[in-house]
Amino acid sequence: MLQPITTRFDEQTHTYTSENGQVLPSVSKIVETGKHFDFIPKDRQQEIMKRGSMLHQNIEYFVTTGDTAGDAQLEMFAQVYDEVQKMFGKYVASETPLAAAYLGMQFAGKPDIVLERAVVEIKSSLGSAERVYGMQLAAYGMLCLANNVCKPVGYVICYRNNGKWAYKVLPKCYGGVTLQDAFIAALNKYYNNKVLEQYLNNL
């Protein structure tokens, strides 16, 4: 049902490619994370993405080295991260490209942080997209499971709140629908749309 796929990630084009050269859809594309920020002006989006990229680089440096470099934000993050580790175990990996196929439907992504029993997403704020992030985390959990990286039981968002770091362990479901089932629905929708496009564009 869930099978691992060997993938390569191109940093410049931000694309995932399988061994046979097929471009794989990213988790972000499947759950349409960008769609939820359409109300933000394009130039502002670029600024936010750049700031988010720097944030992720700093966090990755810390989780792989344990060094806060005297940075106040990283020191605050370290306290929150320590609490999360006490619940879900030690650091396993970060920013590792992974790919898998669920019932033949392929997808790929890079979990921000993987612990022994959880996947962790880093966000500059929590905002109103919590359920979208939940689908994203569920997808990363499936990728980790398929590739024997970890067996996640928790989905965690670490985010900044009024200049400080906080974290939230997401519930297993929203509205009676599990995070994983919601992602699988998005995955089916993505591939169903591709079939319709192929059908309609080849008249």
Secondary structure, 3 states (H helix, E strand, C coil): CEEEECEEEECCCCEEEECCCCEECEHHHHHCHHHHHCCCCHHHHHHHHHHHHHHHHHHHHHHHHCCCCCCHHHHHHHHHHHHHHHHHCCEEEECCCEEEEECCEEEEECCCEEECCEEEEEECCCCCCHHHHHHHHHHHHHHHHHCCCCCCCEEEEEEEECCEEEEEECCCEECCEEHHHHHHHHHHHHHHHHHHHHHHCCC
